[in-house]
Amino acid sequence: MIAEPLTCQPALVSMRDLDVRTVEALIHRAEEFKHGTELELTEPVYAANLFFENSTRTHTSFEIAERRLGLSVVDFNPQASSVSKGETLYDTCLTLAAVGVRLLVIRHSQDAYYQELLHQPALPVALINAGDGSGEHPSQSLLDMMTISETFGGFAGLKVAIVGDLNHSRVARSNMEVLQKLGAQVYFSGPEAWYDNQFDQFGQYLPIDELVEQVDVMMMLRVQHERHNDDSTFDQAAYHQQYGLTLARAARMKPEAIIMHPGPINRGVELASDLVESPRSKFVEQMRNGVFIRMAMIESVLRGNRLGGLA
C-alpha cells in the first residue's frame, strides 16, 4: 500500500465520507504511531468521550489514544450528567463546547445522531462518531482495515466473509462498503432473517459452509441480543452449530486465512472459545491496533479544525 499524507477531516462520522486515499492515509499514520511516532501539541486540547451505550474496547482505547497524543480528557458519565434530567444531546454538547471542550467522541443509540450536531456555529468542536445505533462504527472499521492490511499487505482480490447479526451490526455496515472500495470481494452469511437485500450491492450471501474454504478473512459478528425485540427463544448452541465458526469449520479454512471479531465475543456462540486466541485469530491484534488508528483519527480531526497548534 502506497503511503499517503494524512488528510485533515473536520469530523469523522461515517465511512461513506472517506475515499480510498483517506483510508490508506489513516492506516499509514496509525502504523507510524504503532512504531513510535509521537505528536507534539503546542496548545492544550480538552476532549470528552460521551458514551451513551456501554463500551469497553472503544471507550478505553479512545481515552488511551487521547492521552498518548497529549490531550486532556474531561470525565463524562451520562448517568451523572444533566442527560438524566432530560437535557438533549445537542445541549449537552453545547455546554461542553462552552466550557472549552474541543473534541467530542460520541457513541449513541440513535442512528445518525451526529446530523444535528454537524455544521452548528455554536459547536466549535471536532467530532468523531464512536458508533451510532445500528448505523456505523468508523473507528472499528478502520482498525479492521489496518489489521487486514498488516496481514495481507493490501486488499485487492481478498475474499472477506462477514457473518452473523448483519441487520443490527454497525461494524458490518461500515466494513462492507469500505472493503468493496478497497478492492476486496465481500460475502455475507448468518441467519437469512438477519440479512437485508440492500447488502446485495456490496456482496453475495452464501451459507457459511460454502464460505469457510474459500475466504481469506472470516469476520464474525456478535449476536446483539439488546437490539432484538424478543430474544427469549434464542438457542446459543443451535446458533453456534448452524451459523458460528466451530472448530470443525475453522479446520477447513485456508492455511493463511484469518479470523476477526469486533468484540465483545459471545464465546461458543459466534466463535468457538478455543479459536478466540488461536494463531489464526486477530482478535487481540484488532484491539491493539484500535489505539493507533484512533490516534490517527484524532490527529486528522484536530488538524481539520486547527486545534492543538496543528495546521
Secondary structure, DSSP 8 states (H G I E B T S, - for coil): ---------SEE--GGG--HHHHHHHHHHHHHHHTT-----SS--EEEEEESS--SHHHHHHHHHHHHTT-EEE---GGGSGGGGT--HHHHHHHHHHTTEEEEEEEESSTTGGGGTTT-TT---EEEEEEETTS--HHHHHHHHHHHHHHHS--TT-EEEEES-GGG-HHHHHHHHHHHHHT-EEEEES-GGG--GGGGGTEEE--HHHHTTT-SEEEE----GGG-S--TT--HHHHHHHHSB-HHHHHTS-TT-EEE--S---BTTTB-GGGTTSTTB-HHHHHHHHHHHHHHHHHHHHHHTT-TT--
